[in-house]
Amino acid sequence: MKGKFITLEGAERVGKSTYVKMLKDYLTLDGRFYTFTREPGGDAISERIREIILDKDYLGKMSYHSEALLYAAARCQHIDSVILPALNGGKNVVCDRYIHSSYAYQGYARGLGCDYIRNINRYAVDNCMPDAVIFIDLSPDKAYQRDTDNDDRLENEKLEFHRAVYNGFKELEKTEKNFYSIVPGSREETFGQILSLLKDIKFI
Protein backbone atom coordinates (compact mmCIF):
# COMPACT_ATOMS: atom_id res chain seq x y z
CA MET A 1 0.00 0.00 0.00
CA LYS A 2 1.33 3.43 -0.96
CA GLY A 3 2.14 5.80 1.89
CA LYS A 4 0.57 9.20 2.54
CA PHE A 5 2.31 12.50 1.99
CA ILE A 6 1.86 15.67 4.07
CA THR A 7 3.70 18.97 4.03
CA LEU A 8 4.11 21.78 6.53
CA GLU A 9 4.08 25.31 5.13
CA GLY A 10 4.30 28.88 6.35
CA ALA A 11 6.21 32.12 6.11
CA GLU A 12 9.63 32.56 7.74
CA ARG A 13 10.16 31.98 11.48
CA VAL A 14 6.76 30.40 12.18
CA GLY A 15 8.30 27.31 13.81
CA LYS A 16 7.73 24.71 11.07
CA SER A 17 11.03 22.96 11.59
CA THR A 18 10.38 22.77 15.33
CA TYR A 19 6.99 21.16 14.77
CA VAL A 20 8.48 18.70 12.27
CA LYS A 21 11.08 17.69 14.88
CA MET A 22 8.37 17.33 17.56
CA LEU A 23 6.33 15.19 15.18
CA LYS A 24 9.36 13.07 14.36
CA ASP A 25 10.03 12.48 18.06
CA TYR A 26 6.36 11.64 18.67
CA LEU A 27 6.10 9.18 15.78
CA THR A 28 9.45 7.57 16.56
CA LEU A 29 8.27 6.86 20.08
CA ASP A 30 5.01 5.59 18.63
CA GLY A 31 6.92 2.98 16.64
CA ARG A 32 5.48 3.89 13.25
CA PHE A 33 7.34 4.11 9.94
CA TYR A 34 7.76 7.57 8.46
CA THR A 35 10.22 9.50 6.32
CA PHE A 36 11.00 13.09 7.32
CA THR A 37 12.53 15.46 4.81
CA ARG A 38 12.69 19.10 3.76
CA GLU A 39 12.81 21.50 0.83
CA PRO A 40 14.93 22.71 -0.65
CA GLY A 41 17.07 19.71 0.19
CA GLY A 42 16.37 16.17 1.25
CA ASP A 43 19.23 14.43 -0.51
CA ALA A 44 22.89 15.24 -1.21
CA ILE A 45 22.32 16.93 -4.57
CA SER A 46 19.28 18.93 -3.46
CA GLU A 47 21.11 20.03 -0.31
CA ARG A 48 23.90 21.47 -2.49
CA ILE A 49 21.29 23.41 -4.45
CA ARG A 50 19.84 24.59 -1.12
CA GLU A 51 23.22 26.05 -0.17
CA ILE A 52 23.20 28.16 -3.33
CA ILE A 53 19.57 29.29 -2.96
CA LEU A 54 19.95 30.39 0.66
CA ASP A 55 23.47 31.85 0.51
CA LYS A 56 23.34 35.38 1.94
CA ASP A 57 26.12 36.46 -0.44
CA TYR A 58 23.58 36.27 -3.27
CA LEU A 59 21.05 38.60 -1.64
CA GLY A 60 19.84 40.97 -4.35
CA LYS A 61 21.93 39.20 -7.01
CA MET A 62 19.97 36.07 -7.92
CA SER A 63 17.32 36.56 -10.61
CA TYR A 64 13.78 35.56 -9.68
CA HIS A 65 13.60 33.09 -12.57
CA SER A 66 16.88 31.47 -11.55
CA GLU A 67 15.60 31.17 -8.00
CA ALA A 68 12.37 29.51 -9.11
CA LEU A 69 14.19 27.12 -11.46
CA LEU A 70 16.71 26.13 -8.78
CA TYR A 71 13.83 25.24 -6.45
CA ALA A 72 12.23 23.19 -9.23
CA ALA A 73 15.50 21.36 -9.94
CA ALA A 74 16.04 20.56 -6.27
CA ARG A 75 12.44 19.36 -6.00
CA CYS A 76 12.75 17.07 -9.02
CA GLN A 77 15.84 15.40 -7.55
CA HIS A 78 14.21 15.23 -4.10
CA ILE A 79 11.06 13.55 -5.40
CA ASP A 80 12.91 10.99 -7.51
CA SER A 81 15.46 10.06 -4.86
CA VAL A 82 13.55 10.39 -1.57
CA ILE A 83 9.82 11.06 -1.66
CA LEU A 84 8.51 8.65 -4.30
CA PRO A 85 10.69 5.71 -3.16
CA ALA A 86 9.42 6.19 0.40
CA LEU A 87 5.77 6.48 -0.65
CA ASN A 88 5.99 3.52 -3.01
CA GLY A 89 7.62 1.53 -0.22
CA GLY A 90 4.60 2.12 2.02
CA LYS A 91 6.12 4.84 4.22
CA ASN A 92 4.30 8.03 5.13
CA VAL A 93 6.27 11.18 4.30
CA VAL A 94 6.43 14.47 6.21
CA CYS A 95 8.09 17.33 4.32
CA ASP A 96 9.08 20.75 5.66
CA ARG A 97 7.97 22.94 2.68
CA TYR A 98 7.03 21.82 -0.83
CA ILE A 99 5.42 23.19 -4.01
CA HIS A 100 3.12 25.59 -2.12
CA SER A 101 6.16 27.51 -0.90
CA SER A 102 7.15 28.05 -4.53
CA TYR A 103 3.67 29.37 -5.28
CA ALA A 104 3.81 31.77 -2.31
CA TYR A 105 7.44 32.90 -2.59
CA GLN A 106 8.13 32.96 -6.30
CA GLY A 107 4.61 32.92 -7.74
CA TYR A 108 3.10 35.61 -5.53
CA ALA A 109 5.88 37.50 -3.75
CA ARG A 110 8.31 37.52 -6.70
CA GLY A 111 5.46 38.18 -9.13
CA LEU A 112 6.22 35.26 -11.47
CA GLY A 113 2.68 33.91 -11.27
CA CYS A 114 1.37 30.54 -10.19
CA ASP A 115 0.96 29.32 -13.78
CA TYR A 116 4.70 29.78 -14.34
CA ILE A 117 5.53 27.90 -11.13
CA ARG A 118 3.09 25.14 -12.03
CA ASN A 119 4.62 24.75 -15.51
CA ILE A 120 8.25 24.54 -14.42
CA ASN A 121 7.34 22.03 -11.70
CA ARG A 122 4.93 19.98 -13.80
CA TYR A 123 7.32 17.10 -14.51
CA ALA A 124 8.40 16.76 -10.90
CA VAL A 125 5.08 16.99 -9.07
CA ASP A 126 2.55 15.58 -11.55
CA ASN A 127 2.29 12.30 -9.64
CA CYS A 128 3.49 13.51 -6.28
CA MET A 129 1.14 16.03 -4.74
CA PRO A 130 0.61 16.02 -0.95
CA ASP A 131 -2.46 14.44 0.58
CA ALA A 132 -2.61 17.34 3.03
CA VAL A 133 -0.91 20.70 3.48
CA ILE A 134 -0.67 22.10 7.01
CA PHE A 135 -0.20 25.88 6.96
CA ILE A 136 1.15 27.49 10.13
CA ASP A 137 -0.71 30.78 9.98
CA LEU A 138 1.49 33.43 11.60
CA SER A 139 2.05 36.82 9.97
CA PRO A 140 5.58 38.17 9.44
CA ASP A 141 4.78 41.15 11.65
CA LYS A 142 4.49 38.71 14.55
CA ALA A 143 7.03 36.12 13.43
CA TYR A 144 9.80 38.69 12.99
CA GLN A 145 9.52 39.70 16.63
CA ARG A 146 11.32 36.42 17.32
CA ASP A 147 15.12 36.62 17.49
CA THR A 148 17.18 34.19 15.46
CA ASP A 149 20.86 33.83 14.55
CA ASN A 150 20.21 31.63 11.53
CA ASP A 151 19.25 34.21 8.91
CA ASP A 152 19.61 33.02 5.31
CA ARG A 153 19.16 34.91 2.03
CA LEU A 154 15.37 34.74 2.08
CA GLU A 155 15.07 35.56 5.78
CA ASN A 156 17.10 38.70 5.08
CA GLU A 157 14.60 40.00 2.52
CA LYS A 158 12.64 43.11 3.47
CA LEU A 159 9.50 42.80 5.58
CA GLU A 160 7.38 43.81 2.57
CA PHE A 161 8.54 40.67 0.78
CA HIS A 162 7.59 38.46 3.71
CA ARG A 163 4.18 40.11 3.90
CA ALA A 164 3.69 39.30 0.21
CA VAL A 165 4.68 35.67 0.87
CA TYR A 166 2.18 35.45 3.71
CA ASN A 167 -0.57 36.96 1.54
CA GLY A 168 0.30 34.40 -1.12
CA PHE A 169 -0.26 31.56 1.34
CA LYS A 170 -3.58 33.13 2.36
CA GLU A 171 -4.66 33.15 -1.30
CA LEU A 172 -3.68 29.49 -1.64
CA GLU A 173 -5.76 28.73 1.43
CA LYS A 174 -8.83 29.86 -0.52
CA THR A 175 -8.22 27.72 -3.60
CA GLU A 176 -6.10 24.67 -2.80
CA LYS A 177 -7.59 21.31 -1.87
CA ASN A 178 -6.64 19.68 1.45
CA PHE A 179 -5.06 22.94 2.70
CA TYR A 180 -5.46 23.17 6.48
CA SER A 181 -4.67 26.36 8.36
CA ILE A 182 -3.51 26.32 11.98
CA VAL A 183 -3.14 29.58 13.90
CA PRO A 184 -0.36 28.97 16.42
CA GLY A 185 -0.71 29.54 20.11
CA SER A 186 1.74 28.06 22.59
CA ARG A 187 4.11 25.48 21.13
CA GLU A 188 2.34 22.60 22.90
CA GLU A 189 -1.10 23.87 21.89
CA THR A 190 -0.11 24.18 18.25
CA PHE A 191 1.51 20.75 18.20
CA GLY A 192 -1.67 19.33 19.72
CA GLN A 193 -3.67 20.89 16.87
CA ILE A 194 -1.32 19.34 14.32
CA LEU A 195 -1.66 15.89 15.90
CA SER A 196 -5.44 16.21 16.03
CA LEU A 197 -5.58 17.13 12.35
CA LEU A 198 -3.29 14.26 11.35
CA LYS A 199 -5.50 11.84 13.26
CA ASP A 200 -8.61 13.24 11.57
CA ILE A 201 -7.17 12.62 8.11
CA LYS A 202 -5.92 9.14 9.15
CA PHE A 203 -2.25 10.03 8.75
CA ILE A 204 -1.42 8.76 12.22
N, C-alpha and C positions, 0 to 999 in steps of 0.2 A: 504494500500500500504506500502511495506517495505521501511524503510529509507535508505539513502545512508551513506557510511562509508568512511571517509578520515583520513589519518594520516600525521603528520608532523615529518620529520626525519632530522638528521644531526649529525655531531660530537659535542663534548662538546663546550659550550659557544658560540653557533651560534645565540642564541636569540629565539629558538623555543618557550619556555614557554611565552616569551613576546608577540610573534605573536599570540599564542593561546589565551592569555588574551585579546589582541586587537580585535581578531575575536569574542570572546565571547561578549565583550562590543558592538561591531558593530551589531551583530545578535540579542542581547537582545533589543537594541534600535529599531531594525527593526521589532521586534514583531514576529519573527519566533520561531519554536520549535526545539531545538537542545540539545544534551547531550554532555558535555565536560568532558574528562577524561584523564588519563595518564598511562604510564607504566614505570617501574613496579609500580603497585598500582591500584587505581580506586575504590576499596572497602576495607572494614576493614581488611579482611584477607590478601589481596594482598599488602596493605600498610604495614602490619607487616613484610611480606617477603621483601618488599622494604628496610625496616630499616636494615635488615640483609645484603642484597646485597650491600648496599651503606655505611655501617659502616666502617669508616676509620681504626678502630682497626683491621680489617681483611685484610688490605693491605698486599699483599704478602703471605697471609695464606690460602685463599680460593682456592681450586682446580678449574681449568677451567671447568671441567665437573660439579662440584657442582654448580658453577655460572650459567652455561647454564641451568641446570635442575631447579634451583630456579626460573629463569626467566620464564621457561615453566610452572611451577606450578602456579606462580602468574598470568600468562596470561590465563591459563585454568579457574581459579576462576573468573578472571576479565571478560572474555567472557561470562561465564554462568550467572554471577550475574548482569552485567551492560550492556555490549555491545549488546548481542543478544536480551535481553528484550527491550532495547530501539529501536533497528532496527525493531524488529517484531511489536512494538507498533507504528511504523510510524515516529519515530524521526530520524533525521540525527545525526550522531555521528562524533565528532572531537576528535582524540586521539593524545596526545603528546607521540610519539614513539610507535612502535609495532614490529611485527615479523622481519622487515627489520633491526632494530637495532640489533637483535640477530644474523642475518646473518653477519652484519658488525663487531660487537664487538667480538662475540664468534666464529663465523664461519671463518671469515678472520683474525682478529687481534689475536685471541687466537689460531688459527690454527686448530680448531676442524672440519672445513669443513662444507659447506652449506648442504650437504646431512645429516649429523648428526643433525644439527639444524632442518632441515625439518622433520626428523623422530621423534624427541622427541616432536615436536610441532604439529604433524599430527592430533592428536585427537582434540586438542583445535581449530585449525584454519581451518580445512577442509572446513567448511561451513561459514567461517567468515573472508574472505580476503577483504582488503580495495578496494573500487572502484577507489581510486586515492591515490598516495603517493606523498607528496610535500617534496622535499629534499632541505634544505637550504644549498647551496653549498659555504661553507667558510672553508678554510684549517685551520688546527690547528696552523700553523705558524702565521696566522693572528689572529685567535680567541684567542690564548693564550697571546696576547698583551693586552687583556682586563682584568682589575683587578676584582676579585670577592672574597668575604669572605665566600662563601658557598661551598667550596671544599668538595666533598665526595670521597669515595674510588676510583671510576673510574677516577674522575677528577685529582686525585693525581698520576695516573699512569704516566710513563715517556712519553716524547713527541714522542718517536719512536712508542709507542703503539697507540697514537692518530693519528699519520700519517698513521698507518696501518688500523685503523678504517675508516679514510677518504678514503683511497684507496679502501677499501671494498665497501663503498657506491658508489664510482665511477664505480666499476665493476658491481654493481647491476643496475646502471643507464643504462648500455649497454644491459642488458638482461631481466629486469623485465618489465612487462606490466604496463601501466598507471603510470609510474614513471616520475614525472615532476621536473626538476631541476630549482631552482631559485638562481641566484647569487646575494647576498644582496648588496644593496647600502645604502642609508640612511634608517632609520627605516620606515619612511612614504613611501618612494619609494618601499621598499620591501613589505610592507603591501599592497600597491596598486597592486603590481604584484600578490600577493596571491589572493586578491579579484577578479582580472581580470580572473585568472585561474579558480577559483571556479565558476564564472559566465559562463565561456566557457563550463565547464563540467556539467552545470545545477545543481550545488550543492546549489547555492543561487540564 
